[in-house]
Amino acid sequence: MDDFEKCLEENLKDPEFAEEWESSAPARECMHAIIGARIEQKITQKELAKRAGVSISTVHKIEDGESNIKISTLQKIASGLGKSLHIEFI
């Protein structure tokens, strides 16, 4: 177990932290999916922004987890990656 996992495990014992961590899971999943697809395609944030028709700061904020992502922006990013957006309730 690395330091991050140890720290996370300890912090998750705090109910307030655990609730916030859980509520932010969808945003983290989007962030990881976008970063993974961009790296897989070997393109920069600048190239993704150009392809998606959004600003580079938008891509940077999304990948840094600083942005509450609109569905319309996710659609543009997906299109820029040559992918389609699929949202699912499980």
Phi, psi and omega in degrees: 000130180275175183301320180299312182297321178297315180296316179298314180303317179293315181294329180292349175288339177277116184303323180294315177297315182300320179295317179294318179300314181295318182291338180266002182302315180300321179294319178296320179297317177298313181303311181295322179295318181293312180299315180299316180293321180294316180294319178302322180274357178057046177241154180277169174299322180298316180294318178298316179301316179298312180298323184273346182073034176234168180284155177297328179295328176296312179298315180300314181297319179298313182289338177270354181077018183267358189237138170274109192277128174281151178299321180298325177290319177300321178297318179296316180297314179302315179299317179297335177268000182073028182235169175250154179269131178230123178246137186222139173259126182237000000 
